[in-house]
Amino acid sequence: MQNIKLIIFDLDGTLIDAYAAISSSFNYVMRRLGLKPRSPGFIRRLVGWGDLNLLRPYVPEKDLGRSLRLYRNHHKLSLIRQSRLYPYTRVLLRKLKDRGCKLAVASNRPSRFSLILLKHLKIMNFFDYVLCADKLERGKPDPEILNKIIRKFAFKKSQVLYVGDMVIDAQAGRHSKVRTIIVTSGSSSRLEIKREHPFKIISGIRQLAGMLS
């Protein structure tokens, strides 16, 4: 993959482990509304579709607006307290920048919270562009988010690599017709990922460095 010029990353489950922060905010909402809290493992499987879709199935429709406000007010603090980079993430990003790659973020997480994460974890400076689903009509698995990033940089799709952790990332990459690597550190199981036939499946972000050398 010597010709790769642009690498697009998902955030949650790919570069950043924010599952504890998400679980904390989700269960805060449940407690405030007198609803059933859920286990971290249960909540982990819900991540990746944006915060509104995270809450919608578990909150009465009449309380959805309030629940989203509660979630977001709590989440801006829980992200800072309970999020971390996966091992080797910073080293990898630095290596890729030193190599001359353009780096971008494509996340279904709202822009406000993506920026909190990137700034708090001190990796914002590595990225040339950040695009989140709240700026688009459709989030992943629709390929719009990837296609818009690729158009911005005007690279051929053969020069682009997308890295995510979920079935919807594999689907978005396939729909966009870009090579997609899926890391098994996130919300989807290896079996679920294999069914989508991405370009590669890896167990950790560190493996990416060797593949691009």
ZADO-1210 file (C-alpha; in nm, 4 decimals, padded with zeros to 6 digits):
<atoms>
<atom x="00.0000" y="00.0000" z="00.0000" code="MET" pos="1"/>
<atom x="00.2811" y="00.2352" z="-00.0904" code="GLN" pos="2"/>
<atom x="00.0530" y="00.4655" z="-00.2905" code="ASN" pos="3"/>
<atom x="-00.1725" y="00.5643" z="00.0014" code="ILE" pos="4"/>
<atom x="-00.1950" y="00.9442" z="00.0315" code="LYS" pos="5"/>
<atom x="-00.5028" y="00.9882" z="00.2526" code="LEU" pos="6"/>
<atom x="-00.6018" y="00.7819" z="00.5560" code="ILE" pos="7"/>
<atom x="-00.9483" y="00.8376" z="00.7039" code="ILE" pos="8"/>
<atom x="-01.0095" y="00.7175" z="01.0593" code="PHE" pos="9"/>
<atom x="-01.3188" y="00.6473" z="01.2601" code="ASP" pos="10"/>
<atom x="-01.2770" y="00.7531" z="01.6254" code="LEU" pos="11"/>
<atom x="-01.4644" y="00.5398" z="01.8819" code="ASP" pos="12"/>
<atom x="-01.3349" y="00.1852" z="01.8944" code="GLY" pos="13"/>
<atom x="-01.0644" y="00.2612" z="01.6379" code="THR" pos="14"/>
<atom x="-00.8305" y="00.5244" z="01.7835" code="LEU" pos="15"/>
<atom x="-01.0122" y="00.6109" z="02.1051" code="ILE" pos="16"/>
<atom x="-01.1654" y="00.4055" z="02.3842" code="ASP" pos="17"/>
<atom x="-01.4562" y="00.6149" z="02.5100" code="ALA" pos="18"/>
<atom x="-01.6820" y="00.3250" z="02.6041" code="TYR" pos="19"/>
<atom x="-01.6660" y="00.3966" z="02.9783" code="ALA" pos="20"/>
<atom x="-01.7649" y="00.7580" z="02.9143" code="ALA" pos="21"/>
<atom x="-02.0544" y="00.6531" z="02.6912" code="ILE" pos="22"/>
<atom x="-02.1785" y="00.3961" z="02.9452" code="SER" pos="23"/>
<atom x="-02.1577" y="00.6500" z="03.2249" code="SER" pos="24"/>
<atom x="-02.3616" y="00.9092" z="03.0331" code="SER" pos="25"/>
<atom x="-02.6146" y="00.6543" z="02.9075" code="PHE" pos="26"/>
<atom x="-02.6841" y="00.5216" z="03.2557" code="ASN" pos="27"/>
<atom x="-02.6986" y="00.8735" z="03.3998" code="TYR" pos="28"/>
<atom x="-02.9898" y="00.9381" z="03.1631" code="VAL" pos="29"/>
<atom x="-03.1564" y="00.6112" z="03.2551" code="MET" pos="30"/>
<atom x="-03.1378" y="00.6918" z="03.6262" code="ARG" pos="31"/>
<atom x="-03.2674" y="01.0468" z="03.5783" code="ARG" pos="32"/>
<atom x="-03.5676" y="00.9153" z="03.3854" code="LEU" pos="33"/>
<atom x="-03.6319" y="00.6256" z="03.6224" code="GLY" pos="34"/>
<atom x="-03.5426" y="00.3700" z="03.3567" code="LEU" pos="35"/>
<atom x="-03.3366" y="00.0521" z="03.3710" code="LYS" pos="36"/>
<atom x="-02.9563" y="00.1015" z="03.3650" code="PRO" pos="37"/>
<atom x="-02.7629" y="-00.1271" z="03.1299" code="ARG" pos="38"/>
<atom x="-02.4302" y="-00.3071" z="03.1573" code="SER" pos="39"/>
<atom x="-02.1187" y="-00.1657" z="02.9879" code="PRO" pos="40"/>
<atom x="-02.1103" y="-00.4676" z="02.7562" code="GLY" pos="41"/>
<atom x="-02.4694" y="-00.4084" z="02.6492" code="PHE" pos="42"/>
<atom x="-02.4070" y="-00.0378" z="02.5833" code="ILE" pos="43"/>
<atom x="-02.0858" y="-00.1085" z="02.3920" code="ARG" pos="44"/>
<atom x="-02.2861" y="-00.2942" z="02.1302" code="ARG" pos="45"/>
<atom x="-02.5055" y="00.0137" z="02.0754" code="LEU" pos="46"/>
<atom x="-02.2207" y="00.2531" z="01.9972" code="VAL" pos="47"/>
<atom x="-02.1467" y="00.3880" z="01.6518" code="GLY" pos="48"/>
<atom x="-02.4776" y="00.5264" z="01.5274" code="TRP" pos="49"/>
<atom x="-02.4690" y="00.8656" z="01.7022" code="GLY" pos="50"/>
<atom x="-02.6062" y="00.9656" z="02.0408" code="ASP" pos="51"/>
<atom x="-02.9683" y="01.0110" z="01.9324" code="LEU" pos="52"/>
<atom x="-02.9804" y="00.6569" z="01.7961" code="ASN" pos="53"/>
<atom x="-02.8038" y="00.5330" z="02.1088" code="LEU" pos="54"/>
<atom x="-03.0890" y="00.6572" z="02.3273" code="LEU" pos="55"/>
<atom x="-03.3938" y="00.6296" z="02.1037" code="ARG" pos="56"/>
<atom x="-03.4752" y="00.2578" z="02.1563" code="PRO" pos="57"/>
<atom x="-03.4575" y="00.2858" z="02.5377" code="TYR" pos="58"/>
<atom x="-03.6358" y="00.6149" z="02.6077" code="VAL" pos="59"/>
<atom x="-04.0058" y="00.6976" z="02.5608" code="PRO" pos="60"/>
<atom x="-04.0551" y="00.9190" z="02.2556" code="GLU" pos="61"/>
<atom x="-04.1972" y="01.1991" z="02.4702" code="LYS" pos="62"/>
<atom x="-03.8725" y="01.2073" z="02.6737" code="ASP" pos="63"/>
<atom x="-03.6301" y="01.1800" z="02.3831" code="LEU" pos="64"/>
<atom x="-03.5464" y="01.5509" z="02.3617" code="GLY" pos="65"/>
<atom x="-03.4892" y="01.5773" z="02.7351" code="ARG" pos="66"/>
<atom x="-03.2829" y="01.2577" z="02.7404" code="SER" pos="67"/>
<atom x="-03.0567" y="01.3879" z="02.4650" code="LEU" pos="68"/>
<atom x="-02.9971" y="01.7134" z="02.6552" code="ARG" pos="69"/>
<atom x="-02.9207" y="01.5202" z="02.9739" code="LEU" pos="70"/>
<atom x="-02.6864" y="01.2887" z="02.7870" code="TYR" pos="71"/>
<atom x="-02.4929" y="01.5666" z="02.6163" code="ARG" pos="72"/>
<atom x="-02.4571" y="01.7800" z="02.9292" code="ASN" pos="73"/>
<atom x="-02.3187" y="01.4812" z="03.1177" code="HIS" pos="74"/>
<atom x="-02.1092" y="01.3541" z="02.8276" code="HIS" pos="75"/>
<atom x="-01.8974" y="01.6661" z="02.7823" code="LYS" pos="76"/>
<atom x="-01.7521" y="01.5922" z="03.1273" code="LEU" pos="77"/>
<atom x="-01.7464" y="01.2126" z="03.1151" code="SER" pos="78"/>
<atom x="-01.5475" y="01.2222" z="02.7906" code="LEU" pos="79"/>
<atom x="-01.2705" y="01.4169" z="02.9602" code="ILE" pos="80"/>
<atom x="-01.2694" y="01.1959" z="03.2681" code="ARG" pos="81"/>
<atom x="-01.3104" y="00.8530" z="03.1117" code="GLN" pos="82"/>
<atom x="-01.1667" y="00.8459" z="02.7585" code="SER" pos="83"/>
<atom x="-00.8240" y="00.7282" z="02.6493" code="ARG" pos="84"/>
<atom x="-00.6262" y="00.6549" z="02.3365" code="LEU" pos="85"/>
<atom x="-00.5711" y="00.2969" z="02.2372" code="TYR" pos="86"/>
<atom x="-00.2050" y="00.1939" z="02.2751" code="PRO" pos="87"/>
<atom x="00.0265" y="00.3150" z="01.9946" code="TYR" pos="88"/>
<atom x="-00.2308" y="00.5586" z="01.8506" code="THR" pos="89"/>
<atom x="-00.0190" y="00.8718" z="01.8951" code="ARG" pos="90"/>
<atom x="00.2945" y="00.7007" z="01.7648" code="VAL" pos="91"/>
<atom x="00.1076" y="00.5761" z="01.4586" code="LEU" pos="92"/>
<atom x="-00.0410" y="00.9159" z="01.3765" code="LEU" pos="93"/>
<atom x="00.3008" y="01.0794" z="01.4077" code="ARG" pos="94"/>
<atom x="00.4573" y="00.8184" z="01.1786" code="LYS" pos="95"/>
<atom x="00.1885" y="00.8699" z="00.9182" code="LEU" pos="96"/>
<atom x="00.2282" y="01.2481" z="00.9250" code="LYS" pos="97"/>
<atom x="00.6065" y="01.2164" z="00.9002" code="ASP" pos="98"/>
<atom x="00.5523" y="00.9963" z="00.5964" code="ARG" pos="99"/>
<atom x="00.3504" y="01.2769" z="00.4355" code="GLY" pos="100"/>
<atom x="00.0010" y="01.1244" z="00.4582" code="CYS" pos="101"/>
<atom x="-00.3047" y="01.3420" z="00.4864" code="LYS" pos="102"/>
<atom x="-00.5185" y="01.2301" z="00.7815" code="LEU" pos="103"/>
<atom x="-00.8913" y="01.2802" z="00.8354" code="ALA" pos="104"/>
<atom x="-01.1649" y="01.1773" z="01.0783" code="VAL" pos="105"/>
<atom x="-01.5048" y="01.0397" z="00.9709" code="ALA" pos="106"/>
<atom x="-01.7279" y="00.9884" z="01.2733" code="SER" pos="107"/>
<atom x="-02.0984" y="00.9397" z="01.3438" code="ASN" pos="108"/>
<atom x="-02.0335" y="01.1086" z="01.6788" code="ARG" pos="109"/>
<atom x="-02.1543" y="01.4740" z="01.6830" code="PRO" pos="110"/>
<atom x="-01.8862" y="01.7290" z="01.5910" code="SER" pos="111"/>
<atom x="-01.8900" y="01.8949" z="01.9339" code="ARG" pos="112"/>
<atom x="-01.7916" y="01.5755" z="02.1111" code="PHE" pos="113"/>
<atom x="-01.5459" y="01.4590" z="01.8469" code="SER" pos="114"/>
<atom x="-01.3575" y="01.7864" z="01.8904" code="LEU" pos="115"/>
<atom x="-01.3638" y="01.7532" z="02.2712" code="ILE" pos="116"/>
<atom x="-01.2034" y="01.4102" z="02.2372" code="LEU" pos="117"/>
<atom x="-00.9431" y="01.5132" z="01.9808" code="LEU" pos="118"/>
<atom x="-00.8365" y="01.8191" z="02.1790" code="LYS" pos="119"/>
<atom x="-00.8428" y="01.6567" z="02.5224" code="HIS" pos="120"/>
<atom x="-00.6384" y="01.3579" z="02.4052" code="LEU" pos="121"/>
<atom x="-00.4000" y="01.5921" z="02.2205" code="LYS" pos="122"/>
<atom x="-00.4254" y="01.4423" z="01.8734" code="ILE" pos="123"/>
<atom x="-00.6166" y="01.7214" z="01.6980" code="MET" pos="124"/>
<atom x="-00.2979" y="01.8560" z="01.5372" code="ASN" pos="125"/>
<atom x="-00.2455" y="01.5326" z="01.3438" code="PHE" pos="126"/>
<atom x="-00.5653" y="01.5695" z="01.1413" code="PHE" pos="127"/>
<atom x="-00.6100" y="01.7778" z="00.8284" code="ASP" pos="128"/>
<atom x="-00.9885" y="01.7473" z="00.8303" code="TYR" pos="129"/>
<atom x="-01.2610" y="01.6314" z="01.0684" code="VAL" pos="130"/>
<atom x="-01.6093" y="01.5511" z="00.9403" code="LEU" pos="131"/>
<atom x="-01.8969" y="01.4179" z="01.1511" code="CYS" pos="132"/>
<atom x="-02.2410" y="01.2904" z="01.0613" code="ALA" pos="133"/>
<atom x="-02.4236" y="01.5908" z="01.2117" code="ASP" pos="134"/>
<atom x="-02.2858" y="01.7960" z="00.9217" code="LYS" pos="135"/>
<atom x="-02.4399" y="01.5639" z="00.6628" code="LEU" pos="136"/>
<atom x="-02.7793" y="01.4324" z="00.5619" code="GLU" pos="137"/>
<atom x="-02.6765" y="01.0723" z="00.6267" code="ARG" pos="138"/>
<atom x="-02.4205" y="00.9089" z="00.8522" code="GLY" pos="139"/>
<atom x="-02.2399" y="00.5787" z="00.8075" code="LYS" pos="140"/>
<atom x="-02.3032" y="00.3220" z="00.6656" code="PRO" pos="141"/>
<atom x="-02.3951" y="00.5666" z="00.3887" code="ASP" pos="142"/>
<atom x="-02.0720" y="00.6533" z="00.2012" code="PRO" pos="143"/>
<atom x="-02.1452" y="01.0282" z="00.1908" code="GLU" pos="144"/>
<atom x="-01.9052" y="01.1086" z="00.4745" code="ILE" pos="145"/>
<atom x="-01.6137" y="00.9280" z="00.3078" code="LEU" pos="146"/>
<atom x="-01.6904" y="01.0627" z="-00.0378" code="ASN" pos="147"/>
<atom x="-01.7020" y="01.4216" z="00.0859" code="LYS" pos="148"/>
<atom x="-01.3631" y="01.3867" z="00.2562" code="ILE" pos="149"/>
<atom x="-01.2110" y="01.2307" z="-00.0547" code="ILE" pos="150"/>
<atom x="-01.3480" y="01.5089" z="-00.2756" code="ARG" pos="151"/>
<atom x="-01.1953" y="01.7697" z="-00.0455" code="LYS" pos="152"/>
<atom x="-00.8461" y="01.6314" z="-00.0996" code="PHE" pos="153"/>
<atom x="-00.9009" y="01.5370" z="-00.4660" code="ALA" pos="154"/>
<atom x="-00.7196" y="01.2055" z="-00.4376" code="PHE" pos="155"/>
<atom x="-00.8052" y="00.8988" z="-00.6418" code="LYS" pos="156"/>
<atom x="-00.9870" y="00.6353" z="-00.4390" code="LYS" pos="157"/>
<atom x="-00.6966" y="00.4001" z="-00.5013" code="SER" pos="158"/>
<atom x="-00.4885" y="00.6424" z="-00.2906" code="GLN" pos="159"/>
<atom x="-00.7288" y="00.6349" z="00.0052" code="VAL" pos="160"/>
<atom x="-00.7530" y="00.4009" z="00.3036" code="LEU" pos="161"/>
<atom x="-01.0371" y="00.3981" z="00.5564" code="TYR" pos="162"/>
<atom x="-00.9888" y="00.2513" z="00.9060" code="VAL" pos="163"/>
<atom x="-01.2832" y="00.1718" z="01.1341" code="GLY" pos="164"/>
<atom x="-01.4050" y="-00.0826" z="01.3867" code="ASP" pos="165"/>
<atom x="-01.7670" y="-00.1669" z="01.3033" code="MET" pos="166"/>
<atom x="-01.9810" y="-00.3406" z="01.0481" code="VAL" pos="167"/>
<atom x="-02.1118" y="00.0010" z="00.9423" code="ILE" pos="168"/>
<atom x="-01.7533" y="00.1133" z="00.8744" code="ASP" pos="169"/>
<atom x="-01.6959" y="-00.1875" z="00.6488" code="ALA" pos="170"/>
<atom x="-02.0239" y="-00.1124" z="00.4719" code="GLN" pos="171"/>
<atom x="-01.9436" y="00.2577" z="00.4282" code="ALA" pos="172"/>
<atom x="-01.6024" y="00.1719" z="00.2842" code="GLY" pos="173"/>
<atom x="-01.7494" y="-00.0821" z="00.0435" code="ARG" pos="174"/>
<atom x="-02.0208" y="00.1578" z="-00.0705" code="HIS" pos="175"/>
<atom x="-01.7568" y="00.4259" z="-00.1251" code="SER" pos="176"/>
<atom x="-01.5297" y="00.1775" z="-00.3068" code="LYS" pos="177"/>
<atom x="-01.2263" y="00.2513" z="-00.0904" code="VAL" pos="178"/>
<atom x="-00.9984" y="-00.0029" z="00.0750" code="ARG" pos="179"/>
<atom x="-01.1155" y="-00.0514" z="00.4299" code="THR" pos="180"/>
<atom x="-00.9336" y="-00.1985" z="00.7283" code="ILE" pos="181"/>
<atom x="-01.1412" y="-00.2949" z="01.0313" code="ILE" pos="182"/>
<atom x="-00.9919" y="-00.3154" z="01.3809" code="VAL" pos="183"/>
<atom x="-01.1505" y="-00.5665" z="01.6195" code="THR" pos="184"/>
<atom x="-01.1089" y="-00.3339" z="01.9199" code="SER" pos="185"/>
<atom x="-01.4556" y="-00.1823" z="01.8873" code="GLY" pos="186"/>
<atom x="-01.8253" y="-00.2627" z="01.8889" code="SER" pos="187"/>
<atom x="-01.8522" y="-00.5374" z="01.6257" code="SER" pos="188"/>
<atom x="-01.7323" y="-00.8952" z="01.6616" code="SER" pos="189"/>
<atom x="-01.4763" y="-01.0479" z="01.4252" code="ARG" pos="190"/>
<atom x="-01.7465" y="-01.2764" z="01.2843" code="LEU" pos="191"/>
<atom x="-01.9768" y="-00.9836" z="01.2097" code="GLU" pos="192"/>
<atom x="-01.6897" y="-00.7990" z="01.0433" code="ILE" pos="193"/>
<atom x="-01.5833" y="-01.0993" z="00.8342" code="LYS" pos="194"/>
<atom x="-01.9310" y="-01.1190" z="00.6832" code="ARG" pos="195"/>
<atom x="-01.8735" y="-00.7741" z="00.5295" code="GLU" pos="196"/>
<atom x="-01.5469" y="-00.8768" z="00.3572" code="HIS" pos="197"/>
<atom x="-01.3352" y="-00.5665" z="00.4243" code="PRO" pos="198"/>
<atom x="-00.9896" y="-00.5373" z="00.2680" code="PHE" pos="199"/>
<atom x="-00.8208" y="-00.6402" z="00.5958" code="LYS" pos="200"/>
<atom x="-00.9154" y="-00.7210" z="00.9553" code="ILE" pos="201"/>
<atom x="-00.6603" y="-00.6426" z="01.2276" code="ILE" pos="202"/>
<atom x="-00.6656" y="-00.6859" z="01.6040" code="SER" pos="203"/>
<atom x="-00.5051" y="-00.3535" z="01.6948" code="GLY" pos="204"/>
<atom x="-00.4120" y="-00.0200" z="01.5441" code="ILE" pos="205"/>
<atom x="-00.0403" y="-00.0957" z="01.5799" code="ARG" pos="206"/>
<atom x="-00.0628" y="-00.3483" z="01.2963" code="GLN" pos="207"/>
<atom x="-00.1463" y="-00.0693" z="01.0572" code="LEU" pos="208"/>
<atom x="00.2055" y="00.0743" z="01.0734" code="ALA" pos="209"/>
<atom x="00.3600" y="-00.2470" z="00.9417" code="GLY" pos="210"/>
<atom x="00.1079" y="-00.2714" z="00.6621" code="MET" pos="211"/>
<atom x="00.1919" y="00.0787" z="00.5365" code="LEU" pos="212"/>
<atom x="00.5721" y="00.0531" z="00.5615" code="SER" pos="213"/>
</atoms>
